[in-house]
């Protein structure tokens, strides 16, 4: 199971950094292996890695933080498609908007 988490406040961001954040202070997306495959096959992860210098991959934890990185991620998502699962893309866009609104970040636990 793959997990993407977005802290809902600066306090939650600090708690997540020390692995002490309660789940009610996070917006989370658990992805099945099928959903993860759909996401990686869409090229979205590769685009984010390339444009932001990230390493979002199997067995890697990675974060996207700062307004510029979050806005770039949102732009990538809005110009992408996941034909097999458009609902997954909507969830990812919503998570990214939450991170942008709260000025926190997007955390990938793959």
C-alpha positions as CSV (number, residue, x, y, z in Angstrom):
1,X,0.0,0.0,0.0
2,X,1.4,3.4,-1.0
3,X,0.5,6.5,1.0
4,X,0.4,10.2,0.2
5,X,-0.1,12.6,3.1
6,X,-0.8,16.3,3.3
7,X,-0.6,18.1,6.7
8,X,-3.6,20.3,7.4
9,X,-1.6,22.9,9.4
10,X,1.9,24.1,10.2
11,X,1.6,22.3,13.5
12,X,0.8,19.0,11.7
13,X,3.7,19.6,9.4
14,X,6.1,19.8,12.4
15,X,4.5,16.7,14.0
16,X,4.8,14.8,10.8
17,X,8.5,15.6,10.6
18,X,9.1,13.8,13.9
19,X,6.6,11.0,13.0
20,X,4.1,12.1,15.7
21,X,1.3,13.6,13.7
22,X,-2.2,12.2,14.5
23,X,-4.2,11.1,11.4
24,X,-6.9,13.6,12.0
25,X,-4.4,16.4,11.3
26,X,-3.6,14.9,7.8
27,X,-5.4,14.4,4.6
28,X,-4.3,11.0,3.3
29,X,-4.6,9.0,0.2
30,X,-3.9,5.3,0.4
31,X,-3.3,3.8,-3.0
32,X,-3.5,0.1,-4.0
33,X,-0.8,-1.4,-6.2
34,X,-3.2,-1.1,-9.2
35,X,-3.7,2.6,-8.5
36,X,0.1,3.1,-8.0
37,X,0.7,1.4,-11.3
38,X,-1.8,3.6,-13.1
39,X,-0.2,6.7,-11.6
40,X,3.3,5.6,-12.6
41,X,2.2,4.5,-16.1
42,X,0.6,8.0,-16.6
43,X,4.1,9.6,-16.5
44,X,3.0,12.0,-13.7
45,X,5.6,10.8,-11.2
46,X,8.4,11.0,-13.8
47,X,7.4,14.5,-14.7
48,X,7.4,15.6,-11.1
49,X,10.8,13.9,-10.5
50,X,12.3,15.6,-13.6
51,X,10.9,19.1,-13.1
52,X,11.4,19.3,-9.3
53,X,14.5,17.2,-8.9
54,X,12.7,14.6,-6.7
55,X,13.0,10.9,-6.3
56,X,9.5,9.6,-5.9
57,X,9.9,5.9,-6.4
58,X,9.4,2.5,-4.8
59,X,10.9,2.2,-1.4
60,X,11.5,6.0,-1.2
61,X,10.0,8.7,1.0
62,X,9.9,12.1,-0.7
63,X,8.3,15.5,-0.1
64,X,7.1,18.4,-2.1
65,X,7.2,21.6,-0.1
66,X,7.1,25.3,-0.7
67,X,4.7,27.3,-2.8
68,X,6.7,27.0,-6.0
69,X,7.1,23.2,-5.8
70,X,3.4,22.7,-4.9
71,X,2.2,25.1,-7.7
72,X,4.5,23.2,-10.2
73,X,3.0,19.9,-9.0
74,X,-0.5,21.3,-9.4
75,X,0.4,22.4,-13.0
76,X,1.8,19.0,-13.9
77,X,-1.4,17.3,-12.5
78,X,-3.8,19.6,-14.3
79,X,-2.0,19.0,-17.6
80,X,-2.0,15.2,-17.1
81,X,-4.4,12.3,-17.5
82,X,-4.8,8.9,-15.9
83,X,-7.2,7.3,-18.5
84,X,-7.8,4.2,-16.5
85,X,-8.7,6.1,-13.3
86,X,-9.6,9.8,-13.7
87,X,-10.9,9.8,-10.1
88,X,-7.4,9.2,-8.8
89,X,-6.2,12.3,-10.7
90,X,-9.0,14.3,-9.1
91,X,-7.9,13.1,-5.6
92,X,-4.3,14.1,-6.3
93,X,-5.3,17.5,-7.5
94,X,-7.5,18.0,-4.4
95,X,-4.6,16.9,-2.1
96,X,-2.3,19.3,-3.9
97,X,-4.8,22.2,-3.5
98,X,-5.0,21.4,0.2
99,X,-1.2,21.6,0.5
100,X,-1.2,24.9,-1.4
101,X,-4.0,26.3,0.7
102,X,-2.4,25.4,4.0
103,X,1.2,26.1,2.8
104,X,2.3,22.7,4.1
105,X,3.5,20.0,1.7
106,X,2.8,16.7,0.0
107,X,4.6,13.6,1.5
108,X,5.0,10.4,-0.5
109,X,5.6,7.2,1.5
110,X,6.2,4.6,-1.2
